[in-house]
Amino acid sequence: MSIRKRINNIYNKREGDFECLLDYNNYLEEKEDIVFSLVEGVDVTNVERNIKAYQRANEDSIAANLAQKAEEKRRAAQGLSEPTN
């Protein structure tokens, strides 16, 4: 699995999960910093430790977002529109 795909599956929050756009953009920047560090081999031990801590702290939301993404892919493959709420 590619580094970016692995990190995107863990750091999978969406814009709507944040109170403001600035917080979301900071989250995206943090995610890119993590990918960069892993690709370039910068402080990998510490970065991996932080990833594991984030994963433990956010496991419920990570699982929910992965399920939502899978459902969206399924619906797209079937040519269905987004559900209305």
SVG drawing of the C-alpha trace seen along z (x, -y; Angstrom):
<svg xmlns="http://www.w3.org/2000/svg" viewBox="-34 -30 49 32">
<polyline fill="none" stroke="black" stroke-width="0.4" points="0.0,0.0 1.4,-3.4 2.3,-5.8 -0.3,-8.4 -3.1,-5.8 -2.2,-4.5 -2.2,-8.0 -5.4,-9.0 -7.2,-5.9 -6.2,-7.0 -6.4,-10.8 -9.7,-10.6 -11.7,-13.5 -13.7,-15.7 -14.2,-19.4 -17.6,-19.0 -15.9,-17.5 -14.3,-20.9 -15.7,-24.1 -14.0,-26.3 -12.1,-26.1 -8.8,-27.1 -9.0,-24.1 -9.6,-21.8 -6.7,-23.3 -4.4,-22.9 -5.5,-19.3 -4.7,-18.8 -1.3,-20.4 -0.5,-18.2 -1.4,-15.2 0.9,-16.3 3.7,-16.9 3.3,-13.3 3.4,-11.9 6.4,-14.0 8.2,-12.8 7.5,-9.2 8.5,-9.4 11.7,-11.3 12.6,-9.2 12.5,-12.2 12.0,-11.3 10.1,-8.1 10.0,-6.6 8.4,-9.6 6.0,-10.1 4.9,-6.5 4.4,-6.8 2.2,-9.9 0.2,-8.1 -0.5,-5.2 -1.6,-7.6 -3.9,-9.4 -5.3,-6.1 -6.1,-4.9 -7.7,-8.2 -9.8,-8.4 -10.6,-4.8 -14.4,-5.3 -14.4,-8.2 -11.8,-6.6 -14.0,-3.5 -17.2,-5.5 -15.5,-7.6 -14.1,-4.5 -17.6,-3.0 -19.0,-6.2 -16.4,-6.2 -17.1,-2.6 -20.8,-3.3 -20.2,-6.4 -18.0,-4.2 -20.7,-1.5 -23.4,-4.1 -21.2,-5.7 -20.5,-2.3 -24.2,-1.6 -24.9,-5.1 -26.9,-6.1 -27.1,-9.7 -26.1,-10.8 -28.7,-10.0 -30.9,-12.9 -31.1,-13.8"/>
</svg>
